[in-house]
Amino acid sequence: MNMEKNNGKSNALGIFTALVVGISVGFIAGILLAPKSGKETRQQLMEKSEELIEKSKESLDTVMGRTKEYVDMGKVKLAEMKSRGEEFVEKSKEKIVDISKVVGSRAEEAKKKISKVIEKGKDTAKKVKKDLS
């Protein structure tokens, strides 16, 4: 998906570049091949240059607007991903706490059982010692 976005940006930049180059080449060829006086040619060059600059500004504004849209969409997606990540972390913490409570209570139960077995073992050892004496 990221590659598609990059391709879209590259395509927009390529289209913009091709537009500017195409307009410039057509403009220059048209003026140079037209049979006019130097003054008329210079005047036409000025007018066409101003038109080209205006069109370039409009195209740049369009590209900038789209870029801003992509940045804004990226910010929204990033915020969504951050929120999901925070939710995941919070749920994971809760599960870890629950698991540690279960493990802790079972460890306490095991400790009590082991203590009872040890006491029984000590009692049995005393009886065996007494019986052997």
Secondary structure as the mmCIF struct_conf table of DSSP 4:
data_model
#
loop_
_struct_conf.conf_type_id
_struct_conf.id
_struct_conf.beg_label_comp_id
_struct_conf.beg_label_asym_id
_struct_conf.beg_label_seq_id
_struct_conf.end_label_comp_id
_struct_conf.end_label_asym_id
_struct_conf.end_label_seq_id
HELX_RH_AL_P HELX_RH_AL_P1 ASN A 2 LEU A 33
BEND BEND1 ALA A 34 ALA A 34
HELX_RH_AL_P HELX_RH_AL_P2 GLY A 38 LEU A 132
#
